[in-house]
Amino acid sequence: MDAVCTVVIDVPVDPRDPVHLLAVRDEERDRPWRGLGPWWPEHGDVLGVRDDRAGGAWLAVDLAAGRLAVLLNREDLSDRRDDEVVSRGGIPLSAVSGGLPATPPTRGFNLVEVDAAGAHLVEWDGVVSRRSRLQPGTHMVAHHAVDDPGTPRIARWLPEFRAAGLADGAAWFTPWLDVVAAGTADPSSSVLRRDAHDQHVLESLLVCTASVGPDGIEVREAALSEPGEWDGGIQDRLLARSWGRSRLEDVRLRSSGDRAPHS
């Protein structure tokens, strides 16, 4: 299992500071999806990146509660048949709006959960579920354990993300984007992916960033111009579109109207 999304996350030493996160979504380019939006009225004000085929979310956020969750596939070690499991897409929605079952009825996954109190990783392999707090520092999550050195892009680029640090202001993610851009020189360890997996070609389609802390939450997104490839306009597109809520007032901001479904 290789191209199944990537999360880079920085957990601050001081809990009064926000957690920062960059997430890259890998999927088939022709699978229909929608960017951040309120696509699930049954979940109230929850926003997310929607998979139109199964109806669930890859990333979900409750702005009012200050909670965010992002999903990564993981190998399933159970012997359950396909008709005994449901789509993983309900997991991020459950995580931000009510909590997860002890034994999820899905294939394996990693779930990064973030709120004002910090960040956790939920690991479900189809047999055992584990939830652990991410300690202060910069981490990477893909399809095994956090900071797994057996994952080439983590082994190669985690030290670079840690060394890059974060910038001040709205474009705090600029140093991390520089690392992502540099990483595309070697496709075998690139954060942006284009891989064949289980007779499907999975490619990086979307970059999301988020800051989550006691003072509020802000989430941004930018679709890649060409799946799996870096382009220099990603930062500008991230800065042009955001959803957010401060502790004192709702500051939901968007650069334009509702986003049309991708196809």
SVG drawing of the C-alpha trace seen along z (x, -y; Angstrom):
<svg xmlns="http://www.w3.org/2000/svg" viewBox="-30 -38 47 52">
<polyline fill="none" stroke="black" stroke-width="0.4" points="0.0,0.0 1.7,-3.2 -0.2,-6.3 -2.7,-6.8 -2.4,-10.5 0.1,-12.3 -0.2,-14.5 2.5,-16.8 1.6,-18.1 3.3,-20.4 2.3,-20.1 3.4,-23.1 5.2,-22.8 3.0,-25.6 -0.7,-24.4 -1.8,-28.1 -0.3,-28.0 -2.1,-26.3 -1.5,-23.0 -0.5,-23.4 -1.3,-20.7 -0.7,-20.2 -2.6,-17.3 -2.3,-15.9 -5.2,-13.9 -4.4,-11.0 -7.2,-9.5 -8.2,-8.5 -8.4,-11.7 -11.8,-10.7 -13.5,-9.9 -16.0,-12.8 -15.5,-15.0 -16.2,-18.4 -14.0,-20.8 -14.5,-22.1 -18.2,-22.8 -21.3,-22.0 -22.3,-18.9 -23.8,-17.0 -26.9,-18.8 -27.4,-15.8 -24.2,-16.8 -25.1,-20.4 -22.4,-22.9 -19.7,-20.3 -17.6,-21.2 -15.5,-18.8 -13.9,-17.5 -16.6,-15.2 -16.2,-12.0 -19.3,-12.0 -19.2,-8.3 -19.5,-7.0 -20.9,-10.2 -18.3,-10.5 -15.4,-12.8 -11.7,-12.7 -11.2,-15.7 -14.0,-17.1 -14.1,-20.1 -16.5,-21.5 -15.7,-25.2 -17.8,-26.0 -16.4,-23.2 -12.8,-23.7 -12.3,-20.1 -10.7,-18.7 -10.1,-15.1 -8.4,-13.8 -8.4,-10.2 -5.6,-8.1 -6.0,-4.5 -4.2,-1.7 -3.7,2.0 -6.6,4.1 -5.6,7.2 -9.0,8.6 -10.7,11.5 -13.9,9.6 -15.6,9.8 -16.4,6.7 -20.0,7.0 -19.2,6.8 -17.6,3.4 -18.7,-0.1 -16.9,-3.1 -14.3,-4.8 -15.7,-8.2 -18.0,-8.3 -15.1,-8.2 -14.0,-11.9 -17.6,-13.0 -18.1,-10.9 -14.9,-12.1 -15.7,-15.8 -19.4,-15.4 -19.7,-12.7 -16.9,-10.3 -15.8,-7.0 -17.0,-3.4 -14.5,-1.2 -14.5,1.2 -15.1,-0.7 -17.1,1.2 -14.6,0.2 -11.3,1.3 -8.2,0.1 -7.3,-3.6 -5.2,-6.2 -7.1,-9.2 -5.5,-12.4 -7.7,-14.3 -7.0,-17.9 -8.7,-20.2 -7.7,-23.1 -6.2,-20.6 -3.8,-19.1 -3.6,-16.2 -4.2,-12.5 -3.7,-9.6 -6.3,-6.8 -4.9,-3.6 -7.3,-0.9 -6.1,2.2 -9.4,4.0 -8.6,5.9 -7.2,3.5 -7.9,-0.2 -5.3,-2.4 -5.5,-6.1 -2.4,-8.0 -1.5,-11.7 1.0,-13.2 3.8,-14.7 5.2,-18.2 7.2,-18.5 6.8,-18.0 5.5,-14.6 4.4,-12.8 1.6,-10.3 0.9,-8.1 -0.2,-4.4 1.6,-3.0 2.8,-4.4 3.5,-8.1 7.0,-9.0 7.4,-5.5 10.9,-5.3 9.8,-2.5 7.8,-4.9 10.2,-6.5 8.7,-10.0 8.8,-10.1 12.3,-8.8 13.5,-11.3 11.5,-14.4 10.6,-14.4 14.0,-15.9 13.5,-18.6 10.0,-19.5 11.4,-19.7 14.3,-21.9 12.1,-24.2 9.9,-25.2 6.9,-27.6 6.7,-31.1 4.8,-33.9 1.4,-35.1 -1.2,-33.7 1.4,-32.0 2.8,-30.0 2.9,-27.0 5.4,-28.5 8.5,-26.6 6.6,-23.3 5.5,-24.0 9.1,-24.6 9.9,-21.1 7.0,-19.6 8.3,-21.3 11.8,-20.0 10.5,-16.5 9.0,-16.2 12.5,-15.7 12.5,-12.1 9.1,-10.4 10.0,-7.4 9.9,-9.6 7.8,-12.6 5.0,-13.8 3.0,-14.5 2.2,-11.0 1.3,-9.2 1.2,-5.5 -0.5,-2.3 -2.2,-0.5 -4.7,2.4 -5.2,1.8 -6.0,-1.8 -3.8,-4.9 -3.8,-7.1 -2.6,-10.7 -2.3,-13.7 -5.2,-15.9 -5.6,-18.4 -3.5,-20.2 -5.2,-21.4 -3.7,-23.4 -5.2,-24.0 -4.3,-25.8 -6.3,-24.7 -5.9,-26.2 -7.6,-27.9 -8.1,-31.1 -9.9,-29.4 -9.5,-27.4 -8.7,-28.1 -8.7,-25.7 -7.5,-26.3 -7.5,-24.2 -5.9,-24.2 -6.5,-21.7 -3.4,-20.8 -3.5,-22.0 -2.2,-18.7 -2.7,-15.7 0.5,-14.4 2.6,-17.4 3.9,-20.5 2.9,-23.9 4.0,-27.3 0.4,-28.6 -0.4,-26.4 0.5,-28.9 -1.6,-31.7 -4.6,-29.4 -4.3,-28.4 -4.2,-32.1 -7.2,-32.9 -9.6,-30.5 -10.2,-29.8 -12.8,-28.8 -12.3,-29.9 -13.8,-30.8 -12.2,-32.8 -12.9,-32.4 -14.7,-35.7 -16.7,-35.8 -17.5,-33.8 -15.0,-34.8 -15.9,-32.4 -14.2,-33.6 -14.3,-32.4 -13.0,-33.9 -16.1,-33.0 -19.4,-31.2 -20.1,-27.6 -17.6,-25.4 -18.9,-23.1 -18.3,-19.4 -15.1,-18.1 -15.4,-15.4"/>
</svg>
